[in-house]
Amino acid sequence: MRSFLTMLGIIIGVASVIILVSLVNGYMSTVVENFASMGVNQMSVRLTNLSSRKADVDDFYDFYSENTDIFAQMSPNVSLMATLKKGNDSLTSTSISGCSEEYLDLKNYELEAGRNIQYADILSRNKVCVVGYYVAQEFFGDGQSALGETIKINGYAFKIIGVVERQDEDDLDEGGTDDFLWMPYSIAVKMARSADISNYTFATADIDYTDRAKELLENFLYEIYKNEDLYRVMANSEMLDSLNEQIAMMSAMLGGIAGISLLVAGVGVMNIMLVSVTERTREIGIRKSLGAKRGTIMQQFVIEAAVTSSIGGVIGIVLGAGVTGLAGNLMGINAVPTPGAVLISFSVSVGIGLIFGYMPANRAAKLNPIDALRSE
């Protein structure tokens, strides 16, 4: 019972380190995956257009055509706040945006049915749209049935020419990844009652071109605006790197907090071993009187403390792995014990046994044989 209580602190400490670190990593991995699905090779440009200094669509297309070796796609983006209606049914959370014919490839999506927006639609300001799978299902039951149908956007009638294949295999939720509508940016600008477009999205031909692409964009914009405060270029890959750094820091911080319980467990190991030395004083005296050396006695108690901590560490790993899997399922995330967390927590538990077991072992080794034999 005493040995089990000694292990209990180690078990709780190791399990808590594994559970906390694994759950944080699992949750943040889900966040990173969702973020990466936006496209790590993409970068966005945000502008503050002035009457005297502004870059229009033609300027961006000229720049894009001059750097097709660096950029794979480019699209203006015009966001609209609007309500979709089909008869008596309506959707209020749908993401509505105006874009170019390259936006489908830029997002790396495929069509479920129909066709994509074409340059002719943009040039003629045709009231056509491509919808996400959620919109098609809510209004028409499926993607194929939605083709050729008409929906109203703030009172304007738009014809559905394409349906993007389903992105979220688990859930179709309002405001989710499948709840969107794209229209030609030329008609979106007109509906937004804005002469200028302030948002553009670029996709590089290769992720390794990110730094060069950003430099080209910033040089191009500086020549027009002459003020870095009037524009901003953001690369998704840079944001992803920053997110990964924050994840690593958070995991280390939570692991450290959980590791405090291992330190407390070490104090418990030391106390129990001190009690063990006191209770086994006569045994130590007999062994020393029969020729046991100081190193032998010390080795006996250090090994005992290390074995106790090691067994506690193994039980803690098993417990932590089981609870991590259960908690991950309840939270809906893929939480798996990381090898790093398991290795560090087990190494610390063994180290604690050695470090905190040294003082009691040293005390036992220093006992005088005669005094130990006379002990009651």
C-alpha positions in Angstrom: 0.0 0.0 0.0 2.8 2.4 0.9 4.6 1.7 -2.4 1.3 2.2 -4.3 0.7 5.6 -2.6 4.3 6.5 -3.5 3.6 5.7 -7.1 0.2 7.5 -7.1 1.8 10.9 -7.3 4.0 9.8 -10.2 1.0 8.2 -12.0 -1.0 11.4 -11.7 1.9 13.6 -12.7 2.8 11.5 -15.8 -0.8 11.1 -16.9 -1.6 14.8 -16.5 1.4 15.8 -18.6 0.4 13.4 -21.4 -3.3 14.3 -21.3 -2.8 18.0 -21.3 -0.1 18.1 -24.0 -1.9 15.6 -26.2 -5.3 17.4 -26.0 -3.7 20.8 -26.7 -1.8 19.4 -29.7 -4.9 17.6 -31.0 -7.0 20.7 -30.8 -4.4 22.9 -32.3 -3.7 20.4 -35.1 -7.4 20.6 -36.0 -7.1 24.4 -36.1 -3.9 24.2 -38.2 -5.6 21.7 -40.6 -8.6 24.1 -41.1 -6.2 27.0 -41.6 -4.1 25.1 -44.0 -7.2 24.1 -46.0 -7.4 27.8 -46.9 -4.2 27.3 -48.9 -0.7 27.7 -47.6 0.4 29.0 -51.0 -2.1 31.9 -50.9 -1.5 35.5 -49.9 -4.0 38.3 -49.5 -3.7 41.9 -50.3 -5.7 44.6 -48.5 -5.7 48.2 -49.8 -6.8 51.6 -48.5 -7.6 53.4 -51.7 -7.5 57.2 -51.8 -8.8 59.5 -54.5 -5.2 60.4 -55.4 -3.6 57.0 -54.9 -5.2 53.8 -55.8 -4.6 50.5 -57.7 -7.5 49.3 -59.8 -8.2 45.8 -61.2 -6.4 46.5 -64.5 -3.2 47.4 -62.6 -3.3 44.1 -60.7 -4.0 42.1 -63.8 -1.1 43.8 -65.6 1.2 43.0 -62.6 -0.1 39.4 -62.5 0.5 38.8 -66.3 4.1 40.0 -65.9 4.8 37.5 -63.1 3.0 34.3 -64.1 6.2 32.4 -63.4 5.7 33.3 -59.7 1.9 33.4 -59.4 -0.5 30.6 -60.4 -3.8 32.4 -59.9 -5.1 35.8 -58.9 -8.6 37.0 -58.1 -10.2 40.2 -56.9 -12.5 39.7 -53.8 -15.6 41.7 -53.1 -17.5 40.7 -50.0 -21.3 41.3 -49.7 -23.6 41.3 -46.8 -26.8 39.9 -48.3 -29.7 37.4 -47.8 -30.3 34.5 -50.1 -33.9 33.7 -50.9 -35.7 31.0 -52.8 -39.4 31.3 -52.4 -40.2 31.5 -48.7 -36.8 30.0 -47.7 -33.9 32.2 -46.9 -30.2 32.0 -45.8 -28.7 34.8 -43.8 -25.2 33.4 -42.9 -24.0 32.5 -46.4 -20.6 34.0 -47.3 -21.2 35.9 -50.5 -18.3 37.2 -52.6 -17.4 38.5 -56.0 -14.4 36.8 -57.7 -12.7 36.0 -60.9 -12.8 32.8 -63.1 -9.6 31.6 -61.4 -11.0 31.6 -57.9 -12.1 27.9 -58.1 -8.6 26.8 -58.9 -7.2 29.2 -56.4 -9.2 27.5 -53.7 -8.4 24.1 -55.1 -12.1 23.1 -55.2 -13.8 20.9 -57.8 -17.3 21.3 -59.2 -20.1 18.9 -58.3 -22.2 20.0 -61.2 -22.4 22.7 -63.9 -19.6 25.1 -64.9 -17.5 27.8 -63.3 -17.7 31.5 -63.7 -16.1 32.6 -67.0 -14.4 35.8 -68.2 -17.4 36.5 -70.4 -19.6 36.6 -67.3 -17.3 39.1 -65.7 -17.1 41.2 -68.8 -20.9 41.3 -69.4 -21.8 41.5 -65.7 -24.0 38.5 -66.0 -26.2 37.7 -63.0 -24.9 34.2 -62.5 -23.4 32.4 -59.5 -21.6 29.3 -58.2 -22.9 28.0 -54.9 -21.5 25.7 -52.2 -23.1 22.3 -51.5 -24.9 23.5 -48.4 -26.8 26.2 -50.4 -27.8 23.8 -53.1 -29.0 21.2 -50.6 -31.0 23.6 -48.5 -32.8 25.2 -51.4 -33.0 22.3 -53.9 -32.1 19.0 -52.2 -28.9 18.3 -54.2 -26.4 19.9 -56.5 -27.7 18.6 -59.8 -31.2 19.9 -59.1 -29.9 23.4 -58.3 -28.4 23.9 -61.8 -30.3 26.4 -63.9 -32.5 27.5 -60.9 -32.8 31.1 -59.8 -32.2 32.5 -56.4 -32.5 36.1 -55.2 -29.7 38.1 -53.6 -31.0 41.2 -52.0 -33.8 41.2 -54.5 -31.6 40.6 -57.6 -32.3 37.3 -59.4 -29.2 35.2 -60.1 -29.0 32.0 -62.1 -27.1 29.1 -60.6 -24.5 27.8 -63.2 -22.4 25.6 -60.9 -22.3 23.8 -57.6 -19.0 23.2 -55.8 -18.5 19.6 -54.4 -19.0 19.1 -50.7 -16.0 20.1 -48.6 -17.0 19.1 -45.1 -17.7 15.3 -45.1 -19.0 15.3 -41.5 -21.5 18.2 -41.2 -23.3 20.6 -43.4 -23.9 23.6 -41.1 -25.1 27.1 -41.7 -22.1 29.4 -42.0 -19.8 26.4 -42.5 -17.3 25.7 -45.3 -20.0 24.7 -47.7 -22.2 27.7 -47.1 -21.0 30.2 -49.7 -21.9 31.8 -53.1 -19.6 33.3 -55.7 -20.6 35.7 -58.4 -18.5 37.7 -61.0 -16.6 40.5 -59.2 -17.9 43.0 -61.7 -21.5 42.6 -60.7 -20.5 42.3 -57.0 -18.8 45.8 -57.2 -22.0 47.2 -58.7 -24.1 45.7 -55.9 -21.7 46.9 -53.2 -22.0 50.4 -54.7 -18.2 50.8 -54.6 -16.0 51.8 -57.5 -12.8 50.4 -56.0 -11.8 46.8 -55.0 -9.7 46.7 -51.9 -9.1 43.0 -51.5 -7.2 40.6 -53.8 -6.0 37.0 -53.4 -3.0 35.5 -55.0 -1.7 31.9 -55.1 1.9 31.2 -55.8 3.0 28.5 -58.2 5.1 27.0 -55.4 5.2 27.4 -51.7 8.9 28.2 -52.0 8.1 31.3 -54.0 6.3 32.9 -51.0 9.1 35.3 -50.0 9.8 36.4 -53.6 6.0 36.8 -54.3 5.5 39.0 -51.2 8.5 41.1 -52.1 7.2 41.7 -55.7 3.8 42.6 -54.4 5.1 45.1 -51.9 7.4 46.7 -54.4 4.5 47.0 -56.9 2.2 48.6 -54.3 4.8 50.9 -52.9 5.3 52.4 -56.4 1.6 53.3 -56.5 0.9 54.3 -52.9 4.3 55.6 -51.6 3.1 54.8 -48.1 3.3 51.3 -46.5 0.4 52.1 -44.2 -2.0 52.1 -47.2 -1.6 48.4 -48.0 -0.9 45.1 -46.4 0.3 41.8 -47.9 -0.3 38.7 -45.7 1.0 35.3 -46.6 -0.9 32.3 -45.2 2.3 30.3 -44.8 3.7 33.0 -42.5 0.6 33.0 -40.4 0.8 29.2 -40.3 4.4 29.3 -39.1 3.4 31.8 -36.4 0.5 29.6 -35.3 2.8 26.5 -35.0 5.2 28.6 -32.8 2.3 29.5 -30.5 1.2 25.8 -30.4 4.7 24.7 -29.4 4.9 27.4 -26.7 1.4 26.6 -25.3 2.2 22.9 -25.2 5.5 23.5 -23.3 3.7 25.8 -20.9 0.9 23.4 -20.1 3.4 20.5 -19.9 5.4 22.6 -17.4 2.3 23.3 -15.3 1.4 19.6 -15.3 5.1 18.8 -14.5 4.8 20.6 -11.2 2.7 17.6 -10.0 5.8 15.4 -10.8 7.9 17.6 -8.5 5.4 17.2 -5.7 5.4 13.4 -6.4 9.2 13.5 -6.0 8.9 14.9 -2.5 6.5 12.1 -1.7 9.0 9.5 -3.0 11.7 11.1 -0.8 9.5 11.1 2.3 8.4 7.5 1.9 12.0 6.4 1.3 13.1 8.2 4.5 10.4 6.4 6.4 11.6 3.1 4.8 15.2 3.8 6.0 14.0 4.5 9.5 11.9 1.3 9.6 14.7 -0.9 8.1 17.5 0.4 10.3 18.2 -3.0 11.9 18.2 -4.6 8.4 20.8 -2.1 7.3 22.9 -2.7 10.4 22.8 -6.5 9.9 23.9 -6.1 6.2 26.7 -3.8 7.1 28.0 -6.0 9.9 28.1 -8.9 7.5 30.3 -6.8 5.1 28.0 -4.8 2.9 29.7 -1.7 1.7 28.4 1.8 1.8 27.9 1.8 -2.0 25.9 -1.4 -1.9 23.5 0.0 0.7 23.1 3.2 -1.3 22.6 1.2 -4.5 19.8 -0.8 -2.8 17.7 2.2 -1.9 18.4 4.2 -5.1 17.3 1.3 -7.2 14.2 0.8 -5.0 13.2 4.5 -5.5 13.9 4.4 -9.3 11.9 1.2 -9.8 9.0 2.6 -7.8 9.1 5.7 -10.0 9.5 3.8 -13.2 6.5 1.5 -12.5 4.5 4.6 -11.6 5.6 6.2 -14.9 4.5 3.2 -17.0 1.1 3.1 -15.3 0.8 6.9 -15.8 1.6 6.5 -19.5 -1.1 3.8 -20.0 -3.6 5.8 -18.0 -2.8 9.0 -19.8 -3.1 7.4 -23.2 -6.5 5.9 -22.3 -7.9 9.2 -21.0 -6.5 11.1 -23.9 -8.3 8.9 -26.4 -11.6 9.1 -24.5 -11.4 12.9 -24.0 -10.4 13.4 -27.7 -13.5 11.4 -28.8 -15.8 13.5 -26.5 -14.3 16.7 -27.8 -14.4 15.6 -31.4 -10.7 16.0 -32.0 -7.9 13.6 -33.0 -5.9 13.6 -29.7 -3.0 11.1 -29.7 -0.2 10.9 -27.1 2.8 12.4 -28.6 6.1 10.5 -28.4 7.8 13.6 -27.0 5.3 14.0 -24.1 5.6 10.3 -23.3 9.4 10.2 -23.4 9.8 13.4 -21.4 7.3 12.5 -18.7 8.7 9.0 -18.3 12.3 10.3 -18.2 11.3 12.9 -15.6 9.6 10.2 -13.4 12.7 8.0 -13.5 14.9 11.0 -12.9 12.8 12.0 -9.9 13.2 8.5 -8.4 17.0 8.8 -8.7 17.3 12.4 -7.5 14.8 12.2 -4.6 15.9 8.7 -3.7 19.5 9.7 -3.3 19.1 11.6 0.1 17.4 8.6 1.9 19.9 6.2 0.3 22.8 8.3 1.4 21.4 8.5 4.9 21.1 4.7 5.0 24.6 4.2 3.7 26.1 6.4 6.4 24.5 4.5 9.3 27.0 3.1 11.8 26.5 -0.7 12.0 26.6 -0.9 15.8 24.1 2.0 16.2 21.9 0.4 13.5 21.9 -3.0 15.2 21.0 -1.4 18.6 18.1 0.5 17.0 14.6 -0.5 18.1 
